[in-house]
């Protein structure tokens, strides 16, 4: 109903069409709204009759007016009838759930007239009159069921009267000729696709045009409209089904994307945990290497310190001995002092080669270049490139086919699915088979030559 209401809404006043005009561009416009458009184009001193054209507010098509102005445009009687029925249906509540789609698309005309637009019988003597069931275009009178039977028996001349769904008097003017206001339309100009009267065909501008009876044109257009409506309903049903599939696809995208996001977080968390574990292991190795080297250096420093202390004491004794001027006393101590100095010198020379001053832990190198590149190349898994068949290396025998190929992929490919075709001898029709059919047709051997 909301979609139908949007189709019945005037683009200017945004209300349901009231006395709609059918523009040449096939859009519609309220008569009063069209009148306001003409007024907006006039200057205070300019009459509205001087405006000969205006733009359609929907498509900007230029509407050219004849000397009759807006009165020269067609009334969209069909649209007005639909609006009347729609208003009645809106007041009567939603359609029954048992109605078919076609019944919902074309509401019952008897249930779509608002109370304010209710058409009453104009021939009834009752007070209040009964609701009309038909309007006679020939008599220009609306009748209830009883009055219609009484005034329009199924015999001449009433069989020629044209009965339509009940219309208000204000709507009947749309069935009058646009060029001859006192004449009712009674034929259809096929050339101009316009309702005309007899005078239009006899003396008017339609006298040389092809015309058709209203009943013939009615049946033809009704059949065309019914066919187009059926196609539209079918197409709408297909679009609804497609929209349902699109919505389902959107849901699948949401679910799959959410699953991929969760998978990404899990994999990244796993990588982070691995990196943290490796960082802890490498940090422990660094600490252990540091401790070993510092402990060894501390031992060497202690040995050097001890050796220096012994040497310093011995140097002091040797200096005192060298200061001795008494030959007897000098000779008494000089020999032992000289031996001790020689031994201390030899022991210090033995200690020096054991000390490695270049072991400063600078050889413990960290290089994560390869790992960084791998992390930077993290992305969706893609299918490998098609392999290049090495035809010069391929062989075939009675029950064996050997296929050689190479691949330019950066990563190793474990296996490929090989599909092949067999031409039948009778009809020369190609039958496609994959590697699962090898037991029937041939034994396929796969040799991956990545070397």
C-alpha positions, 0 to 999 in steps of 0.5 A, a space after each residue: 500500500 505504501 508503494 501504491 500511495 507513492 505512485 498516487 502522490 502529486 510531486 508538487 503538493 505531496 498529497 494524493 492527486 486531486 483532479 489529475 491532469 495527464 501530461 504529454 510526458 505521461 506524468 500526472 499533476 493536480 489541476 490546482 498544482 498546475 495552475 499554481 505553476 502557471 501563476 508562479 511564472 506570471 508577473 503581477 501585470 501579466 494574465 495567466 492566459 499568456 503562459 503557453 508552456 511550463 516544465 513537468 516537475 518530474 522530468 522537466 519536459 516542456 509542456 506546451 499549452 493550446 489556447 484553452 490552457 490547462 483545460 486543453 490537457 487530458 484528465 487522468 480519469 483512470 488515475 482518479 478512479 484508482 485514487 478513489 478506490 485506494 482511499 476506500 481501501 485505506 479506510 476499510 483496512 488491509 486486504 485479506 491474507 487469502 487474497 492472491 497477489 493479482 487481487 492485491 495488485 488490483 483492488 476491488 473497485 467496490 471497496 475503494 471510495 471514501 465516505 466523503 466521496 461516496 456516490 449516492 443514487 440520484 434517482 432514489 426517493 429514499 432519504 438518505 439515498 442508497 449508494 450507487 452501483 453504476 453511473 450512466 455516462 449517457 444519462 449522466 446519472 448515478 443509480 443504485 441496484 434497484 433504480 438501475 433495473 427500473 430505469 435501464 431494462 435490457 432492451 433498446 434504447 438503453 442497451 446503448 447506454 454506457 455504464 461505468 463504476 459510480 463517479 461523482 459529478 465532478 469526475 464526469 467532466 473528464 469524460 467530456 470532449 476537450 475541444 467540444 465541451 458540450 459533447 461526450 467522448 464516444 470514439 478513440 483517435 488512434 492517430 493521436 491516441 486521444 478520446 474524441 467526440 463525433 464533431 472532432 471526427 466530422 469537422 474537427 482536426 481528427 476528421 482525417 485520422 484513424 478512429 476506433 470504437 471505444 469498446 474495441 479500443 477498451 478491449 485491446 488496451 485492457 488486454 495489453 494492460 493485463 498482459 503488461 501487468 502480468 509481466 510486471 507482477 512476474 518480474 516483481 516476483 522475480 525481483 523479490 526473489 532476487 532481493 531475497 537472495 541478495 539479502 541472504 548473500 549479504 548475511 553470508 558476507 557478514 557471517 563469513 567476514 566476521 569469521 575471517 576477522 575472528 580467524 585473523 585475530 586468532 592467527 595474529 594472536 598466535 603469531 604474537 604468542 610465538 614471537 613473545 615466546 621466541 623473544 623470551 627464549 632469545 632474551 634468556 640466551 642473551 642473559 646466559 651468554 652475558 652471565 658466562 662472559 661476565 663471569 669469565 671476565 670477572 675471574 680473569 680480572 681477579 687473576 690479573 689483580 692477584 698477579 698484580 698484587 704479587 708483582 707489586 710486592 716483589 717489585 718493592 722487595 727488588 727495589 730495596 735489594 737494589 738499594 743495598 750497597 753492602 756486597 755481603 747482604 746483597 749477595 745473600 738476598 739477590 739470588 732468591 729475589 731474582 728467581 722470584 722475579 723471573 717466576 713472576 714474569 713467566 706466570 704473567 706471560 702465561 696468563 696473557 694468552 688466556 685473556 680474550 679482549 675481543 669477546 665483547 658479545 658483539 658477535 651475537 647478531 640478530 637478523 629478522 629480515 626474512 621474518 619481517 618480509 614474511 610478516 609484511 607479505 601476510 595476506 589472503 591465500 591465493 590460488 597458484 598460477 597455472 603451470 606451464 606444460 612441458 610438451 617436449 617432456 610429456 609422453 603417452 603410451 597405451 595406459 599411461 600418460 606422463 605429464 611434466 610441468 613447471 611453475 613460477 610460483 614462489 611457494 611450492 605447489 603440492 598437487 594440481 587437478 588435471 582435467 582432460 577431454 576425450 573425443 568420442 568416435 561417433 559424434 565427435 563430442 568432447 567429454 570433460 573428465 577430471 582426475 577422478 575418472 583416471 581409473 576408467 580412461 587412463 592412468 595419469 601420472 603427475 610429475 612436479 618438476 620444480 627443480 
